[in-house]
Amino acid sequence: MRVEIWSDIACPWCYVGKARFEKALAAFPHREQVEVVHRSFELDPGRAKGDVQPVITMLTKKYGMSAQQAQAGEENLGTQAAAEGLEYRTRDRDHGNTFDMHRLLHFAKERGRQDELIQLLYRANFAEERSVFTEGDERLVELAVEAGLDADAARAVLADPAAYADDVRADEREAAQLGANGVPFFVLDRAYGVSGAQPAEVFAQALTQAWGDRSPLKLIDDGGAEACGPDGCAVPQH
C-alpha cells in the first residue's frame, strides 16, 4: 500500500502531522508493506527566493491578526509539537520560499533518502536557531549530506534552477486535482484522503480501512488459455 503525503517545510502542522502519522504507522501490523512518498506543496509559491521575514510578521500580514495573537498561536503549536516529542522554537523563526527544498527532496527521493531529508529540513526549520532561508544553498547542502546524500550532487541540483522543477510543479498540479487546498494532505492508495494533522488514532483507522478495502485482482478468464508457470509451459495438444 502506498501513502502519499503532500506537505511543505514551512508548514508547522505538517511537522506535527508527520509525527502523528508515523506513530500510527509504527503500530500498524502491515507497516513493512506500506510505502510512504512525500509530495511537494508550497504554502507561499509567489514569494521570491530572497524574501525572508520573521514568522510573526508573516502571520500578522497574511491573516490580519495582531502580533500577540500570532505569538499565542506559535505557543500553542509549541505545545502540540512537544506532545509528539518534537522540539519547536516558538520565537525568532523566519519564513521564506521553499521551492529549492522541494527540488532537493525530489533528488533525495531518487536516491532513497527522501524521508531522512524531509525530517532534517523540518528539524532545521522548526527546532534549530540557524535559518534554512538566510544561509544560502550551503545550509541545505549540509542537511543533504546529513541525510546521506553526496554534497557535490546536492550542490549541483541547487545550482540548476530547472533541476526537478517540473517534478515539484507536477506534484502541485496533482494536489489541486485531488482537491487538496491545504497541507498536510495524506492519500492512501489513491482511495482515501486525510486532511490535516489528525490524531494518531485517525491515521490508524485510515490505514486499517485502506488496507482492508484493497480490491483483490479480478481475472477476466482464470483458465483455458495456455500459460507458463513454476512447473513449465503448457504444451498445445492440437
C-alpha positions as CSV (number, residue, x, y, z in Angstrom):
1,M,0.0,0.0,0.0
2,R,1.2,3.5,-0.8
3,V,0.7,6.6,1.3
4,E,1.4,9.9,-0.4
5,I,1.9,13.0,1.8
6,W,1.6,16.5,0.4
7,S,3.4,18.9,2.7
8,D,5.6,22.0,2.9
9,I,8.7,22.6,5.1
10,A,7.2,25.9,6.2
11,C,4.1,24.2,7.5
12,P,4.1,23.6,11.3
13,W,1.1,21.3,11.1
14,C,3.0,19.2,8.5
15,Y,5.8,18.8,11.0
16,V,3.3,17.7,13.8
17,G,1.2,15.7,11.4
18,K,4.1,13.6,10.2
19,A,4.9,12.6,13.7
20,R,1.3,11.6,14.4
21,F,1.1,9.6,11.2
22,E,4.4,7.8,12.0
23,K,3.1,6.9,15.4
24,A,0.1,5.2,13.8
25,L,2.2,3.6,11.1
26,A,4.6,2.2,13.7
27,A,1.7,0.3,15.4
28,F,0.2,-0.8,12.1
29,P,0.5,-4.6,11.6
30,H,1.3,-4.3,7.9
31,R,3.7,-1.3,8.2
32,E,6.5,-3.1,6.4
33,Q,4.3,-3.2,3.3
34,V,3.4,0.5,3.3
35,E,5.4,2.8,1.1
36,V,5.5,6.4,2.1
37,V,6.1,9.1,-0.6
38,H,6.4,12.8,0.2
39,R,4.9,15.2,-2.4
40,S,5.5,18.9,-2.9
41,F,3.1,21.7,-1.9
42,E,4.2,25.3,-1.4
43,L,2.2,27.4,1.0
44,D,3.7,30.6,-0.4
45,P,4.7,29.9,-4.0
46,G,4.7,33.5,-5.0
47,R,7.4,34.5,-2.6
48,A,10.7,35.4,-4.1
49,K,13.7,33.3,-3.1
50,G,15.4,36.2,-1.2
51,D,12.2,37.4,0.5
52,V,12.6,36.3,4.1
53,Q,10.8,37.7,7.1
54,P,10.0,36.8,10.7
55,V,7.2,34.2,11.1
56,I,5.3,36.6,13.4
57,T,5.4,39.4,10.8
58,M,4.3,37.0,8.0
59,L,1.3,35.8,10.1
60,T,0.2,39.3,11.0
61,K,0.3,40.4,7.4
62,K,-1.2,37.3,5.9
63,Y,-4.1,36.8,8.4
64,G,-4.6,40.3,9.7
65,M,-4.0,39.2,13.3
66,S,-2.1,41.1,16.0
67,A,1.4,40.2,17.0
68,Q,0.1,39.0,20.3
69,Q,-2.4,36.6,18.6
70,A,0.3,35.3,16.2
71,Q,2.6,34.7,19.2
72,A,-0.1,32.9,21.1
73,G,-0.6,30.7,18.0
74,E,3.1,29.8,18.0
75,E,3.0,28.9,21.7
76,N,0.0,26.6,21.0
77,L,1.9,25.0,18.2
78,G,4.9,24.5,20.5
79,T,2.7,22.7,23.0
80,Q,1.2,20.5,20.3
81,A,4.7,19.6,19.0
82,A,6.0,18.9,22.4
83,A,3.2,16.4,22.9
84,E,4.6,14.5,20.0
85,G,8.1,14.6,21.3
86,L,9.2,17.3,18.8
87,E,11.2,20.4,19.5
88,Y,9.7,23.7,18.4
89,R,11.1,27.2,18.7
90,T,8.2,29.5,19.3
91,R,10.2,32.7,18.8
92,D,12.6,34.2,16.3
93,R,11.9,31.8,13.5
94,D,11.7,33.1,9.9
95,H,9.8,32.3,6.8
96,G,10.7,32.1,3.1
97,N,10.5,30.4,-0.2
98,T,10.7,26.6,0.0
99,F,10.9,25.7,-3.7
100,D,14.6,24.7,-3.6
101,M,13.9,22.4,-0.7
102,H,11.2,20.7,-2.6
103,R,13.6,20.3,-5.6
104,L,16.2,18.8,-3.3
105,L,13.6,16.4,-1.8
106,H,12.8,15.0,-5.3
107,F,16.5,14.5,-5.8
108,A,16.6,12.7,-2.4
109,K,13.7,10.5,-3.5
110,E,15.7,9.2,-6.4
111,R,18.5,8.3,-4.0
112,G,16.2,6.6,-1.5
113,R,16.8,9.3,1.2
114,Q,13.7,11.4,0.9
115,D,12.3,10.7,4.4
116,E,15.6,11.3,6.0
117,L,16.0,14.7,4.3
118,I,12.5,15.9,5.0
119,Q,12.8,15.2,8.7
120,L,16.1,17.1,8.8
121,L,14.6,20.0,7.0
122,Y,11.7,20.1,9.5
123,R,14.0,19.9,12.4
124,A,16.2,22.7,11.0
125,N,13.3,25.0,10.3
126,F,11.3,24.4,13.5
127,A,13.8,23.4,16.1
128,E,17.2,25.0,15.3
129,E,18.5,28.5,15.6
130,R,20.2,28.5,12.2
131,S,17.9,29.5,9.4
132,V,17.2,27.4,6.3
133,F,16.3,30.5,4.5
134,T,19.1,33.1,5.1
135,E,22.3,31.0,5.0
136,G,22.1,30.1,1.3
137,D,22.5,26.8,-0.5
138,E,25.3,25.6,1.6
139,R,23.0,25.2,4.6
140,L,20.8,22.9,2.5
141,V,23.8,21.0,1.3
142,E,24.8,20.4,4.9
143,L,21.4,18.9,5.6
144,A,21.6,16.8,2.4
145,V,24.9,15.4,3.5
146,E,23.5,14.6,6.9
147,A,20.7,12.7,5.2
148,G,23.2,10.6,3.4
149,L,23.4,12.4,0.0
150,D,26.5,13.5,-1.9
151,A,27.5,17.1,-1.3
152,D,28.6,17.9,-4.8
153,A,25.5,16.3,-6.3
154,A,23.2,18.2,-4.0
155,R,25.1,21.4,-4.7
156,A,24.7,20.8,-8.5
157,V,20.9,20.4,-8.1
158,L,20.6,23.6,-6.2
159,A,22.7,25.5,-8.7
160,D,20.4,24.5,-11.6
161,P,17.0,26.2,-11.2
162,A,15.5,23.7,-13.7
163,A,16.6,20.6,-11.8
164,Y,13.5,18.8,-10.5
165,A,11.4,21.9,-11.0
166,D,9.0,20.1,-13.2
167,D,8.6,17.4,-10.6
168,V,7.6,19.9,-8.0
169,R,5.1,21.6,-10.2
170,A,3.6,18.2,-11.2
171,D,3.1,17.4,-7.5
172,E,1.4,20.7,-7.0
173,R,-0.9,20.3,-10.0
174,E,-1.8,16.8,-8.8
175,A,-2.7,18.2,-5.3
176,A,-5.1,20.6,-6.9
177,Q,-6.7,17.9,-9.0
178,L,-7.2,15.8,-5.8
179,G,-8.9,18.7,-4.1
180,A,-6.1,19.5,-1.7
181,N,-6.1,23.2,-0.8
182,G,-4.1,22.9,2.3
183,V,-1.5,20.6,3.9
184,P,-0.7,18.2,5.3
185,F,-2.8,16.0,3.0
186,F,-2.5,12.3,3.1
187,V,-3.7,10.0,0.3
188,L,-3.8,6.3,1.0
189,D,-3.7,4.0,-2.1
190,R,-5.4,6.7,-4.1
191,A,-8.7,5.6,-2.4
192,Y,-8.8,7.6,0.9
193,G,-7.7,11.1,1.8
194,V,-6.9,12.5,5.2
195,S,-6.6,16.2,5.6
196,G,-4.7,18.0,8.4
197,A,-2.6,16.9,11.4
198,Q,-5.2,14.4,12.7
199,P,-4.7,12.5,15.9
200,A,-2.7,9.2,15.5
201,E,-6.0,7.3,16.2
202,V,-7.5,8.8,13.0
203,F,-4.5,7.8,10.9
204,A,-4.6,4.3,12.4
205,Q,-8.2,3.9,11.4
206,A,-7.5,5.2,7.9
207,L,-4.6,2.8,7.5
208,T,-6.7,-0.1,8.7
209,Q,-9.6,0.8,6.4
210,A,-7.5,1.4,3.3
211,W,-5.7,-1.9,3.9
212,G,-8.9,-3.9,4.3
213,D,-10.6,-2.3,1.3
214,R,-7.9,-3.1,-1.1
215,S,-9.5,-4.8,-4.1
216,P,-8.2,-8.3,-5.0
217,L,-7.3,-8.8,-8.6
218,K,-10.3,-9.9,-10.7
219,L,-9.5,-12.2,-13.5
220,I,-11.4,-11.9,-16.8
221,D,-10.5,-15.6,-17.6
222,D,-8.9,-17.7,-14.9
223,G,-8.4,-20.8,-17.1
224,G,-8.4,-22.3,-20.5
225,A,-5.6,-20.2,-22.1
226,E,-2.1,-21.5,-22.3
227,A,0.4,-20.0,-19.9
228,C,3.8,-20.7,-18.2
229,G,4.2,-21.4,-14.5
230,P,6.6,-22.9,-12.0
231,D,6.2,-26.3,-13.5
232,G,6.8,-25.2,-17.0
233,C,4.8,-24.1,-20.0
234,A,1.6,-25.6,-21.3
235,V,2.1,-27.6,-24.5
236,P,-0.7,-27.2,-27.1
237,Q,-2.4,-30.6,-27.7
238,H,-3.8,-29.7,-31.1
